[in-house]
Amino acid sequence: MKKLAIVLSLAATPALAKPESFATLRNPEFMVLIGFLLFVGVLLYFKIPGLLAGLLDKRAETIKSELDEARALREEAQTLLASFERKQQEVKVQAERIVEHARAEAEEAANKARDDIKASVARRLAAAEEQIASAQASAVKEVRDTAIQVAVAAAGDVIAKNMTATEGNKLIDDAIGKVGEKLH
């Protein structure tokens, strides 16, 4: 029963639901069919399938000529391979000489690098000692500054606790007077 309902729902297309006939200019499916047939007709009129076949034949000829050329190149490559094998023996002897020379240069470079590293380590140690001294001086200055700030704050607290309102007002008036004198 379910299968029948599924088949019937799939078979109910918009073309079957329309009361008009299929072959009208108002039916989009019919217009698509006409457009497709015109397209196929134009392709056949301009002999596009023949042109495509001709292009494929040309491509096949090109591939055949490339294969012939590849065979010729293979034979040439085999000849070159034989000459390269002879040259390889000569190059092997040269390579051994080059390796010996390179080993000597590498030892020389290693000795120079060792000396350079020693000098670099000495410079870095000196720089590190300078940084330590600078950090020490900075720490001492920071401790002094902090001590001064704490002393000033403590003095301010002591003065604030011991001072009365009348003494505070008198100090403020004196300060305003001094500022007035210095500004004029």
C-alpha positions in Angstrom: 0.0 0.0 0.0 2.8 2.4 0.9 4.7 1.5 -2.3 1.6 2.4 -4.4 1.3 5.8 -2.6 4.9 6.6 -3.3 4.6 5.6 -7.0 1.5 7.7 -7.4 3.1 10.7 -5.7 6.1 10.5 -7.9 4.0 10.1 -11.0 2.0 13.2 -10.2 4.0 15.7 -12.2 3.0 19.3 -12.8 2.4 18.4 -16.5 -0.3 15.9 -15.5 -1.9 18.4 -13.1 -2.5 21.0 -15.7 -5.8 21.0 -17.5 -4.1 22.4 -20.7 -2.5 20.1 -23.3 1.2 19.5 -23.3 1.8 21.0 -26.8 1.1 24.7 -26.1 3.5 27.6 -26.0 2.4 28.3 -22.4 3.8 25.0 -21.2 7.4 25.4 -20.1 8.3 21.7 -20.6 7.1 21.9 -24.2 9.2 25.1 -24.8 12.3 23.4 -23.3 11.7 20.4 -25.7 11.4 22.7 -28.7 14.6 24.6 -27.6 16.5 21.3 -27.2 15.4 20.0 -30.6 16.4 23.3 -32.2 19.8 23.1 -30.6 20.3 19.6 -31.9 19.1 20.7 -35.3 21.6 23.6 -35.4 24.4 21.2 -34.4 23.5 18.8 -37.2 23.0 21.7 -39.7 26.5 23.1 -39.1 27.9 19.5 -39.2 29.4 19.8 -35.7 29.7 16.0 -35.2 31.8 15.8 -38.4 34.0 18.6 -37.2 34.5 16.9 -33.9 35.4 13.6 -35.6 37.9 15.5 -37.8 39.4 17.1 -34.7 39.7 13.7 -33.0 41.4 12.2 -36.1 43.9 15.1 -36.1 44.6 14.5 -32.5 45.1 10.7 -33.2 47.6 11.6 -35.9 49.4 14.0 -33.6 49.7 11.4 -30.9 51.0 8.8 -33.4 53.7 11.3 -34.6 54.6 12.0 -30.9 55.0 8.3 -30.3 57.3 8.0 -33.3 59.3 10.9 -32.0 59.4 9.4 -28.5 60.9 6.1 -30.0 63.6 8.1 -31.7 64.3 10.0 -28.5 64.5 6.7 -26.6 67.2 5.3 -29.0 69.1 8.6 -28.7 68.8 8.4 -24.9 70.2 4.9 -24.8 73.3 6.1 -26.8 73.7 9.0 -24.4 73.4 6.6 -21.4 76.3 4.6 -22.6 78.5 7.7 -23.0 77.4 9.0 -19.5 78.3 5.7 -17.9 81.9 6.1 -19.3 81.9 9.7 -18.0 80.6 8.5 -14.7 83.8 6.6 -14.0 85.9 9.7 -14.8 83.7 11.8 -12.6 84.0 9.3 -9.7 87.7 9.7 -9.6 87.3 13.5 -9.6 84.7 13.3 -6.9 87.1 11.4 -4.6 89.7 14.2 -5.1 87.1 16.8 -4.4 86.0 15.0 -1.2 89.6 14.9 0.1 90.0 18.6 -0.6 86.7 19.3 1.1 87.6 17.3 4.2 90.8 19.4 4.5 88.8 22.6 4.1 86.2 21.4 6.6 88.9 20.7 9.2 90.3 24.2 8.7 86.9 25.8 9.0 86.1 23.8 12.1 89.3 25.0 13.7 88.5 28.6 12.8 84.9 28.2 14.1 86.2 26.8 17.4 88.4 29.9 17.8 85.5 32.2 16.9 83.3 30.5 19.4 85.9 30.9 22.1 86.1 34.6 21.3 82.3 34.9 21.2 81.9 33.2 24.6 84.4 35.6 26.1 82.5 38.6 24.7 79.2 37.3 26.0 80.6 36.6 29.4 81.9 40.2 29.6 78.5 41.5 28.4 76.7 39.3 31.0 78.9 40.7 33.7 78.1 44.2 32.6 74.4 43.5 32.6 74.6 42.0 36.1 76.4 45.1 37.4 73.8 47.3 35.7 70.9 45.2 37.2 72.5 45.5 40.6 72.8 49.3 40.4 69.2 49.5 39.2 68.0 47.3 42.1 69.9 49.4 44.6 68.4 52.6 43.1 64.9 51.1 43.2 65.3 50.0 46.8 66.4 53.6 47.7 63.5 55.1 45.8 61.0 52.8 47.6 62.6 53.6 51.0 62.2 57.3 50.3 58.6 56.9 49.3 57.8 54.8 52.4 59.6 57.4 54.6 57.6 60.3 53.1 54.4 58.4 53.4 55.1 57.5 57.0 56.1 61.1 57.8 52.8 62.3 56.1 50.8 59.8 58.3 52.6 61.0 61.5 52.1 64.7 60.6 48.4 64.0 59.7 47.8 62.2 63.0 49.5 64.9 65.2 48.2 68.0 63.4 45.0 69.7 64.4 42.5 71.3 62.1 43.6 74.9 63.1 47.2 74.0 62.4 46.3 72.5 59.1 44.3 75.6 58.0 47.1 77.8 59.1 49.6 75.8 56.9 47.2 76.0 54.0 46.8 79.7 54.3 50.6 80.1 54.5 51.1 78.0 51.4 48.5 80.0 49.5 50.2 83.2 50.5 53.6 81.9 49.3 52.2 80.7 46.0 50.6 84.2 45.5 53.9 85.9 46.2 55.8 83.7 43.8 53.2 84.1 41.0 53.1 87.9 41.2 
